[in-house]
């Protein structure tokens, strides 16, 4: 098994928090898909080699649709990342998932429409990754084991509805998402999770619920300014809790991760193009994404 390196993708709140926690060398990575959200910070945390990138860029300047997902995943793969722990603020679609809880997500419904969602969209290679279980089961188990030592509610599983944004849902949409079986609503999980699978990296997501979306009426005693203040407070509290959880999970990863996870060989059955038909242009463009497949 190759050396383990954990990529940390910080979303709303956690991106800024991890920028303070994670110290190391900043590296600019050129990709065929343009510049990543920021330079990648390479270092060590809890005895594990890590590579950190803030999803929305320094100072949160990128909206969910504008995040360069392909460049981010490509860059993490290029520096040697094998596993990704990502975070993201969400709305809750379930009474039992309260603001400031954490959720180790296990399913996703993709409602995005404006994002490049695959590395395999140009002629020269046809690939179809298996995606029935979009989040790495081994990495999820490590996070859930780490949660046992935390004094915080961490939900095992939840379906994340990923909408395009940047506007939030209407009440009718929120009710519809609940009827679909959605547990969380957010804007950044996809295509990030799918691209990680195409790049043969284990990927897990810790969701940070901040409110009950709009299906559940807000406190009538709170005006919009007070409501926003409450949501931001929830983001800050959930962020602190998620940093603690990720720190504990990294200790679990340092003790050993599975060497036979199917995420790490996802392209074996996915690439339908004959290997002898893969032209140099494809190999050069996809570089680290297909390197294991071409150099077993």
C-alpha positions in Angstrom: 0.0 0.0 0.0 1.2 3.5 -0.8 2.0 5.9 2.0 -1.1 7.4 3.5 -1.6 11.2 3.1 -4.9 12.7 4.2 -6.4 15.6 2.3 -8.5 18.0 4.4 -11.0 20.1 2.5 -12.4 22.8 4.7 -15.8 24.2 4.0 -17.7 27.1 5.5 -16.2 27.8 9.0 -13.9 24.8 9.0 -11.7 26.2 6.2 -10.8 29.2 8.3 -10.4 27.1 11.5 -8.1 24.6 9.8 -6.0 27.4 8.3 -5.1 28.3 11.9 -4.6 24.6 13.0 -2.6 23.3 10.1 0.9 24.6 9.6 3.3 23.6 6.9 4.7 24.4 3.5 2.4 26.0 0.9 2.6 24.6 -2.6 1.1 25.8 -5.8 0.0 23.0 -8.1 -0.8 23.6 -11.8 -3.6 21.5 -13.2 -5.3 21.0 -16.6 -8.4 22.4 -15.0 -7.0 25.8 -13.9 -5.9 26.9 -10.5 -7.2 25.2 -7.3 -9.1 27.2 -4.7 -5.8 28.0 -3.0 -2.3 26.8 -2.5 -2.2 23.5 -0.8 -0.6 23.4 2.7 1.5 20.3 3.3 2.4 19.3 6.8 1.8 16.9 9.6 -1.1 16.8 12.1 -1.5 14.1 14.8 1.3 12.1 13.3 -0.3 12.0 9.8 0.9 13.6 6.6 -1.8 16.0 5.5 -2.6 18.3 2.6 -5.1 21.1 3.4 -7.1 23.3 1.0 -9.9 25.7 1.8 -12.7 24.9 -0.6 -13.9 28.4 -0.9 -10.5 30.0 -1.1 -8.7 32.3 1.4 -11.4 34.6 2.9 -14.3 32.6 1.4 -14.3 34.2 -2.0 -15.7 31.4 -4.1 -19.4 30.5 -4.2 -20.4 26.8 -4.4 -20.8 26.8 -8.2 -17.5 28.7 -8.7 -15.4 26.3 -6.6 -12.9 24.6 -9.0 -13.7 21.1 -7.9 -11.7 19.3 -10.6 -8.6 21.4 -10.0 -8.8 20.9 -6.2 -9.1 17.1 -6.5 -6.5 16.8 -9.2 -4.1 18.9 -7.1 -4.6 16.8 -4.0 -4.0 13.7 -6.0 -0.9 15.2 -7.6 0.8 15.9 -4.2 0.1 12.3 -3.0 -3.2 12.4 -1.1 -4.8 9.0 -0.6 -7.7 9.8 1.7 -9.9 12.9 2.0 -11.9 14.2 5.0 -14.1 17.0 3.9 -16.5 19.3 5.7 -19.4 21.4 4.8 -22.1 23.5 6.5 -25.6 22.3 5.8 -29.2 22.8 6.7 -31.0 20.0 8.5 -34.1 18.4 7.0 -34.8 16.2 10.1 -36.1 17.2 13.5 -33.6 14.8 15.2 -30.6 16.4 13.4 -30.1 19.5 15.4 -27.9 22.5 14.8 -24.4 22.0 16.0 -24.7 18.2 15.7 -22.3 16.5 13.3 -23.2 14.0 10.6 -20.9 11.5 8.9 -22.8 11.4 5.6 -23.4 8.1 3.8 -25.6 9.0 0.8 -26.1 11.9 -1.6 -28.7 13.2 -4.1 -27.1 15.4 -6.8 -29.2 18.4 -7.9 -26.4 20.4 -9.3 -26.6 21.4 -13.0 -23.8 23.9 -13.8 -20.6 22.1 -12.7 -18.1 20.0 -14.6 -18.6 16.7 -12.7 -16.1 14.3 -14.2 -12.5 13.9 -15.3 -13.7 11.7 -18.2 -15.7 14.2 -20.3 -13.4 14.5 -23.3 -12.8 12.1 -26.2 -10.0 9.5 -25.7 -11.3 7.7 -22.7 -14.6 6.3 -21.5 -14.9 5.6 -17.8 -17.9 4.9 -15.5 -17.1 4.6 -11.8 -19.3 2.6 -9.4 -20.9 5.1 -7.1 -23.7 3.3 -5.3 -21.9 4.0 -2.0 -20.5 7.5 -2.6 -18.5 7.8 0.7 -15.7 5.5 1.7 -17.0 3.0 4.3 -13.6 2.5 5.9 -13.0 6.2 6.4 -16.5 6.6 7.7 -15.9 3.9 10.3 -12.7 5.7 11.5 -14.7 8.9 11.9 -17.5 7.1 13.8 -15.1 5.3 16.1 -13.4 8.7 16.8 -16.8 10.1 17.6 -17.2 7.6 20.5 -14.7 9.6 22.5 -16.4 13.0 21.8 -19.0 14.7 24.0 -21.1 15.7 21.0 -23.9 14.1 19.0 -22.5 12.5 15.8 -25.1 10.9 13.5 -24.1 7.7 11.7 -25.3 8.3 8.2 -27.5 10.8 6.4 -28.6 11.6 2.9 -27.1 14.9 1.7 -29.2 16.7 -1.0 -26.7 18.9 -3.0 -28.4 21.8 -4.7 -26.8 24.3 -7.1 -27.4 27.5 -5.1 -26.3 30.1 -4.4 -29.8 31.0 -3.2 -31.3 28.8 -0.5 -34.4 26.6 -0.9 -38.0 27.7 -1.1 -40.3 26.2 1.5 -41.9 24.0 -1.2 -38.4 22.7 -2.3 -37.4 22.1 1.3 -40.5 20.0 1.9 -39.9 18.1 -1.4 -36.3 17.3 -0.3 -37.7 15.9 2.9 -40.2 13.8 1.0 -37.3 12.4 -1.1 -35.6 11.0 2.0 -33.1 13.9 2.3 -31.6 14.5 5.7 -29.4 17.5 4.9 -29.3 20.2 2.3 -26.1 21.7 1.1 -24.2 23.1 -1.9 -20.7 21.6 -2.1 -20.7 17.8 -1.7 -21.0 17.3 -5.4 -19.1 16.8 -7.7 -16.4 16.7 -5.1 -17.2 13.2 -3.8 -17.6 11.8 -7.3 -14.3 13.3 -8.5 -12.5 11.8 -5.5 -13.8 8.4 -6.5 -12.6 8.9 -10.1 -9.2 9.8 -8.7 -9.2 6.6 -6.5 -9.1 8.4 -3.2 -11.1 7.4 -0.2 -13.5 10.3 0.7 -15.7 11.0 3.7 -17.7 14.0 4.6 -18.5 15.5 8.0 -21.6 17.7 7.6 -22.2 20.6 10.0 -25.9 21.4 10.4 -26.5 25.1 11.2 -30.3 25.4 11.2 -33.5 23.6 10.0 -33.4 25.0 6.5 -36.9 26.6 5.9 -39.3 23.6 6.2 -39.4 24.2 9.9 -40.7 27.7 10.9 -38.1 29.9 12.6 -38.6 31.4 16.1 -41.0 34.3 15.4 -39.2 36.3 18.1 -36.0 36.4 16.1 -35.7 39.0 13.3 -33.5 38.3 10.3 -30.4 39.9 11.9 -30.8 37.9 15.1 -31.5 34.7 13.1 -28.3 35.2 11.1 -26.4 35.8 14.3 -27.7 32.5 15.7 -26.8 30.6 12.5 -23.2 32.0 12.6 -22.9 31.0 16.2 -24.0 27.5 15.2 -21.4 27.4 12.5 -18.7 28.4 14.9 -19.7 25.8 17.5 -20.1 23.0 14.9 -16.7 24.0 13.5 -15.0 23.6 16.9 -16.6 20.2 17.3 -15.6 19.0 13.9 -12.0 20.1 14.4 -11.9 17.9 17.5 -13.5 15.0 15.7 -11.1 15.2 12.7 -8.1 15.4 15.1 -9.3 12.2 16.8 -9.9 10.5 13.4 -6.4 11.4 12.3 -5.1 9.5 15.3 -7.1 6.5 14.2 -5.7 6.8 10.7 -2.2 7.0 12.1 -2.9 3.6 13.7 -3.7 2.1 10.4 -6.3 2.2 7.6 -7.5 -0.6 5.4 -5.2 -1.6 2.6 -7.9 -3.2 0.5 -10.5 -0.5 0.1 -12.2 -0.6 -3.3 -12.1 3.2 -3.5 -8.3 2.9 -4.1 -8.9 0.7 -7.2 -12.1 2.3 -8.5 -10.8 2.6 -12.1 -10.1 -1.1 -12.5 -13.6 -1.9 -13.6 -14.5 1.7 -14.6 -12.4 2.3 -17.7 -14.0 0.7 -20.7 -11.4 2.0 -23.2 -8.8 -0.5 -24.3 -5.5 0.4 -22.7 -3.7 0.3 -26.1 -6.1 3.0 -27.3 -5.3 5.5 -24.6 -3.4 8.2 -26.5 -0.6 10.3 -25.0 -2.9 13.3 -24.9 -5.2 11.5 -22.5 -2.3 10.3 -20.4 -0.8 13.7 -20.2 -4.1 15.4 -19.4 -5.2 13.0 -16.7 -1.7 12.4 -15.3 -2.0 11.3 -11.7 -5.6 10.4 -12.0 -4.8 7.4 -14.2 -1.2 6.8 -13.3 -1.9 3.6 -11.2 -4.0 2.1 -14.0 -1.3 2.7 -16.6 1.7 1.8 -14.4 0.4 -1.1 -12.1 
